[in-house]
């Protein structure tokens, strides 16, 4: 058994942790997340220029971004971008698509129903719960504020 004091262990553990590059990591996340949003704006404008209404163009833009992220995940490219960009790939809708496709790919060997279909939505549950909770809180605040305006 290893005979080490808490202080020695803390020093050893600290020496093994990679250095944090907060400014660089934040910049990469901001650039990539912003780039995804710029791509979304470009797609929205393009769809509207070809004659779609704003509502239809918005829906097709979201579908395009989701599909693009799913394809990049299946080709094992999205995780390379995410490794470099960190949270910048998680916040937009593309991060949700990546999470679902990654889970589906990971569990596909367990079968279509108990593996792929069941595990693909494992991340969706928490997103839906907290998304719905946030919308209820937001709606309640708006309702209460409406009484005072």
C-alpha positions as semicolon CSV with decimal commas, in nm:
position;residue;x (nm);y (nm);z (nm)
1;X;0,000;0,000;0,000
2;X;0,112;0,350;-0,078
3;X;0,223;0,535;0,233
4;X;0,161;0,903;0,165
5;X;0,036;1,198;0,366
6;X;-0,262;1,404;0,254
7;X;-0,029;1,691;0,171
8;X;0,195;1,468;-0,044
9;X;-0,109;1,322;-0,219
10;X;-0,250;1,671;-0,290
11;X;0,086;1,778;-0,439
12;X;0,100;1,465;-0,656
13;X;-0,259;1,510;-0,773
14;X;-0,200;1,877;-0,856
15;X;0,105;1,787;-1,065
16;X;-0,107;1,551;-1,279
17;X;-0,386;1,801;-1,359
18;X;-0,337;1,982;-1,691
19;X;-0,301;2,358;-1,675
20;X;-0,615;2,560;-1,734
21;X;-0,618;2,796;-2,030
22;X;-0,933;2,987;-1,945
23;X;-0,888;3,280;-2,184
24;X;-0,789;3,061;-2,479
25;X;-1,064;2,804;-2,411
26;X;-1,325;3,077;-2,373
27;X;-1,215;3,240;-2,698
28;X;-1,235;2,908;-2,887
29;X;-1,579;2,835;-2,742
30;X;-1,700;3,183;-2,832
31;X;-1,562;3,164;-3,186
32;X;-1,701;2,819;-3,265
33;X;-2,037;2,878;-3,094
34;X;-2,061;3,213;-3,271
35;X;-1,961;3,048;-3,597
36;X;-2,244;2,797;-3,561
37;X;-2,484;3,086;-3,500
38;X;-2,346;3,275;-3,801
39;X;-2,400;2,963;-4,012
40;X;-2,757;2,950;-3,883
41;X;-2,814;3,315;-3,976
42;X;-2,666;3,254;-4,320
43;X;-2,894;2,954;-4,374
44;X;-3,196;3,149;-4,251
45;X;-3,122;3,436;-4,490
46;X;-3,063;3,196;-4,778
47;X;-3,389;3,011;-4,717
48;X;-3,579;3,340;-4,696
49;X;-3,417;3,467;-5,019
50;X;-3,546;3,162;-5,206
51;X;-3,899;3,256;-5,103
52;X;-3,973;3,080;-4,775
53;X;-4,159;3,264;-4,501
54;X;-3,966;3,353;-4,187
55;X;-4,144;3,078;-3,992
56;X;-4,069;2,806;-4,249
57;X;-3,712;2,928;-4,300
58;X;-3,651;2,916;-3,923
59;X;-3,776;2,560;-3,901
60;X;-3,569;2,445;-4,198
61;X;-3,263;2,623;-4,058
62;X;-3,297;2,432;-3,730
63;X;-3,349;2,105;-3,918
64;X;-3,041;2,172;-4,133
65;X;-2,820;2,246;-3,832
66;X;-2,945;1,934;-3,651
67;X;-2,886;1,717;-3,958
68;X;-2,541;1,865;-4,018
69;X;-2,438;1,799;-3,657
70;X;-2,576;1,445;-3,678
71;X;-2,379;1,371;-3,995
72;X;-2,060;1,524;-3,851
73;X;-2,109;1,313;-3,537
74;X;-2,160;0,995;-3,740
75;X;-1,842;1,074;-3,936
76;X;-1,660;1,128;-3,602
77;X;-1,576;1,488;-3,693
78;X;-1,801;1,672;-3,446
79;X;-1,617;1,537;-3,140
80;X;-1,287;1,667;-3,281
81;X;-1,442;2,013;-3,317
82;X;-1,591;1,986;-2,967
83;X;-1,257;1,882;-2,819
84;X;-1,101;2,198;-2,958
85;X;-1,395;2,433;-2,902
86;X;-1,533;2,302;-2,573
87;X;-1,863;2,453;-2,466
88;X;-1,903;2,643;-2,793
89;X;-2,038;2,328;-2,954
90;X;-2,264;2,235;-2,664
91;X;-2,485;2,540;-2,635
92;X;-2,642;2,560;-2,983
93;X;-2,896;2,305;-3,102
94;X;-2,610;2,119;-3,269
95;X;-2,483;2,007;-2,929
96;X;-2,814;1,841;-2,853
97;X;-2,805;1,663;-3,188
98;X;-2,450;1,548;-3,121
99;X;-2,544;1,413;-2,778
100;X;-2,833;1,209;-2,916
101;X;-2,640;1,066;-3,213
102;X;-2,337;0,987;-2,994
103;X;-2,555;0,792;-2,751
104;X;-2,721;0,607;-3,038
105;X;-2,384;0,517;-3,189
106;X;-2,246;0,402;-2,854
107;X;-2,535;0,166;-2,775
108;X;-2,628;0,041;-3,124
109;X;-2,459;-0,293;-3,057
110;X;-2,719;-0,364;-2,785
111;X;-2,996;-0,376;-3,044
112;X;-3,237;-0,138;-3,212
113;X;-3,489;-0,119;-2,928
114;X;-3,299;-0,170;-2,602
115;X;-2,980;-0,010;-2,728
116;X;-3,013;0,251;-2,998
117;X;-3,372;0,366;-2,943
118;X;-3,369;0,357;-2,562
119;X;-3,025;0,511;-2,504
120;X;-3,053;0,774;-2,778
121;X;-3,300;0,966;-2,563
122;X;-3,111;0,927;-2,235
123;X;-2,983;1,284;-2,263
124;X;-3,316;1,412;-2,390
125;X;-3,492;1,338;-2,062
126;X;-3,292;1,583;-1,855
127;X;-3,300;1,846;-2,129
128;X;-3,677;1,818;-2,154
129;X;-3,730;1,826;-1,777
130;X;-3,518;2,136;-1,722
131;X;-3,637;2,302;-2,042
132;X;-3,999;2,256;-1,938
133;X;-3,922;2,371;-1,584
134;X;-3,749;2,683;-1,716
135;X;-4,044;2,759;-1,944
136;X;-4,290;2,722;-1,654
137;X;-4,081;2,956;-1,437
138;X;-4,045;3,205;-1,722
139;X;-4,418;3,191;-1,799
140;X;-4,505;3,236;-1,433
141;X;-4,277;3,542;-1,404
142;X;-4,433;3,695;-1,715
143;X;-4,782;3,624;-1,582
144;X;-4,705;3,786;-1,245
145;X;-4,531;4,085;-1,406
146;X;-4,835;4,124;-1,634
147;X;-5,045;4,211;-1,330
148;X;-4,822;4,508;-1,250
149;X;-4,793;4,653;-1,600
